[in-house]
C-alpha cells in the first residue's frame, strides 16, 4: 500500500491519475452524447431511452457513484497540480507564455476545468436533480432551451469543454507513455477532431431545440 501512495503522490503519479480519470470522462461523454442524440428524433424515442436507462436499476447507481469518484479525484488532483505549478513558477508572467509548445488548450486547462465543474453542477441541478418523470424530462429540456440565456451558457460551456479536451486528449497519451515523435502529431490532430466532435455535437442540441424544433 505504501508504494501505491508513494507512486500517486509523485508528480508523474498525479498526472497518471488525471489521465485515467480523464479517459473515463471521455467514455462517459461518448455514451451521454449517443443518448442525447435521441432528442433529434422527438419525445417518444428520447423517453424510451430514458426508461431503458432506469431499467438498469443498481447499475445506473453504481455508474453514477463511479463518475462521482472520478470527478472528485480529477478535480482534487487537478487543483493540486495547478497549485504546485503556481508555486514552481513564481515569475511565469515574465517569461514567454507560448514557450515550450504551449497552446491555448494547455495554457487554459486549469481554468476551463473549473468552468466545466461549475457548469456540471448547474446542469445536474437543472436536469438530474429537478423534479421530473421519465415522460416529463423531454419537456423539461425543451423548456430550458427555450430560454436564450441558458442556450448561450450551454453553448459557451461546450466550447470550453472542447478546448479542455483538445489538450487533455493528447496529454493523456503523453502521460501514458505514447509520446513517440512519429505519432504524437497525429494524436494531437486527432485530439482536436475529438474535441470538435464533442463540442459541436453537444453544442448544436440546444441550438436545434431553440431555433429549429
RAZIDA-V102561 format. One record per pair of residues at least 24 apart in sequence whose C-alpha atoms are under 10 Angstrom apart, sorted by the first residue. I is the first residue (numbers start at 1). J is the second residue. Records with the same first field share a line. If there is no record, write none. Layout:
I->J + J
This chain:
8->77
9->77
11->77 + 81 + 84
12->175 + 176
13->77 + 175
14->73 + 74 + 76 + 77 + 78 + 80 + 81
15->74 + 77 + 78 + 81 + 171 + 172 + 174 + 175 + 176
16->172 + 174 + 175 + 176 + 177
17->70 + 73 + 74 + 77 + 78 + 172 + 175
18->70 + 73 + 74 + 75 + 76 + 77 + 78 + 81 + 168 + 171 + 172 + 175
19->74 + 168 + 169 + 170 + 171 + 172 + 173 + 174 + 175 + 176
20->70 + 74 + 172 + 175 + 176
21->67 + 69 + 70 + 71 + 72 + 73 + 74 + 75 + 172
22->70 + 71 + 73 + 74 + 165 + 168 + 169 + 171 + 172
23->70 + 168 + 169 + 172 + 173
24->66 + 67 + 70 + 71
25->67 + 70 + 71 + 74
26->165 + 168 + 169 + 194 + 195 + 198
28->63 + 67
29->198 + 202
30->198
32->202
33->198 + 201 + 202
34->201 + 202
36->201 + 202 + 205
37->201 + 202 + 205
39->138 + 141 + 142 + 205 + 206 + 208 + 209 + 213
40->205 + 208 + 209 + 213
42->138 + 213
43->135 + 136 + 137 + 138 + 139
44->135 + 138
46->134 + 135 + 137 + 138
47->133 + 134 + 135 + 136 + 137 + 138
48->134 + 135
49->134
50->133 + 134 + 135 + 137 + 138
51->133 + 134 + 135
52->134
53->134
54->134
71->117
74->113
75->110 + 113 + 114 + 117
78->109 + 110 + 113 + 114
79->110 + 111 + 113 + 114
81->110
82->109 + 110 + 111
83->110
102->167
103->166 + 167
104->163 + 164 + 166 + 167
105->160 + 162 + 163 + 164 + 165 + 166 + 167 + 168
106->163 + 164 + 165 + 166 + 167 + 168 + 171
107->167
108->160 + 163 + 164 + 167
109->160 + 161 + 163 + 164 + 165 + 166 + 167 + 168
110->164
111->160 + 164
112->157 + 159 + 160 + 161 + 162 + 163 + 164 + 165
113->160 + 161 + 163 + 164 + 165
115->157 + 160 + 161
116->157 + 158 + 160 + 161 + 164
118->157
119->153 + 154 + 157 + 158 + 161
120->157
123->154
141->206 + 209
142->206 + 209 + 210 + 213
143->209 + 210
144->206 + 209 + 210
145->205 + 206 + 207 + 208 + 209 + 210 + 211
146->206 + 207 + 209 + 210 + 211
147->206 + 210
148->206 + 207 + 210 + 211
150->206
151->203 + 204 + 205 + 206 + 207 + 209 + 210
152->203 + 206 + 207
154->202 + 203 + 204 + 205 + 206 + 207
155->199 + 200 + 202 + 203 + 204 + 205 + 206 + 207
156->199 + 203
157->199 + 202 + 203
158->195 + 196 + 198 + 199 + 200 + 201 + 202 + 203 + 204
159->195 + 196 + 198 + 199 + 200 + 202 + 203
160->195 + 199
161->195 + 196 + 198 + 199 + 202 + 203
162->191 + 192 + 193 + 194 + 195 + 196 + 197 + 198 + 199 + 200 + 202 + 203
163->192 + 195 + 196 + 199
164->195
165->191 + 192 + 193 + 194 + 195 + 196 + 198 + 199
166->190 + 191 + 192 + 193 + 194 + 195 + 196
167->191 + 192 + 195
168->192 + 195
169->194 + 195
